[in-house]
Amino acid sequence: MRILKSIQKFEQEFDIKAAKFIWRHPILGFLSIFVGMPVFVLVCVCISTVLITVPMAWFFGWL
């Protein structure tokens, strides 16, 4: 139960800091939310796909 509380505390603190950042820097906040986050998600998906498919292709002799 203590781990869940510490995770919730971290999440609340992060939300507060993110809100302060967005209020202080609206243009950077907009860019980070609507440009940075989607790019970050696409990069993570691409990397995880490569990490899964390259070993399979090597195993089956497709490389």
PLY file of the C-alpha trace (Angstrom):
ply
format ascii 1.0
element vertex 63
property float x
property float y
property float z
element edge 62
property int vertex1
property int vertex2
end_header
0.00 0.00 0.00
2.90 2.36 0.68
4.14 2.04 -2.90
0.77 3.11 -4.28
0.73 6.17 -2.04
4.23 7.17 -3.13
3.26 6.78 -6.78
0.15 8.90 -6.22
2.22 11.54 -4.45
4.72 11.63 -7.31
1.89 11.91 -9.82
0.28 14.81 -7.97
3.57 16.67 -7.65
4.28 16.14 -11.35
0.82 17.46 -12.28
1.38 20.59 -10.20
4.80 21.21 -11.75
3.46 20.61 -15.27
0.59 23.04 -14.69
2.99 25.71 -13.40
5.23 25.20 -16.44
2.30 25.54 -18.84
1.08 28.73 -17.13
4.56 30.29 -17.19
5.48 29.17 -20.72
2.30 28.77 -22.78
4.02 28.40 -26.16
6.51 25.80 -24.93
3.70 24.04 -23.07
1.58 23.92 -26.22
4.48 22.60 -28.29
5.43 20.00 -25.71
1.85 18.73 -25.36
0.72 18.76 -28.98
4.02 18.13 -30.75
6.48 16.64 -28.27
4.23 14.01 -26.71
3.00 12.49 -30.01
6.55 12.42 -31.37
7.75 10.77 -28.15
5.01 8.12 -28.39
5.82 7.40 -32.05
9.54 7.06 -31.26
8.75 4.63 -28.42
6.50 2.56 -30.68
9.13 2.50 -33.42
11.90 1.44 -31.04
9.81 -1.29 -29.44
8.74 -2.59 -32.86
12.34 -2.75 -34.02
13.41 -4.51 -30.82
10.74 -7.16 -31.40
10.95 -7.64 -35.18
14.72 -7.59 -35.76
15.46 -10.62 -33.54
12.54 -12.49 -35.12
13.79 -11.65 -38.63
17.29 -12.73 -37.68
15.95 -15.99 -36.19
13.92 -16.84 -39.32
16.78 -15.90 -41.64
15.14 -12.87 -43.26
18.10 -10.57 -42.62
0 1
1 2
2 3
3 4
4 5
5 6
6 7
7 8
8 9
9 10
10 11
11 12
12 13
13 14
14 15
15 16
16 17
17 18
18 19
19 20
20 21
21 22
22 23
23 24
24 25
25 26
26 27
27 28
28 29
29 30
30 31
31 32
32 33
33 34
34 35
35 36
36 37
37 38
38 39
39 40
40 41
41 42
42 43
43 44
44 45
45 46
46 47
47 48
48 49
49 50
50 51
51 52
52 53
53 54
54 55
55 56
56 57
57 58
58 59
59 60
60 61
61 62
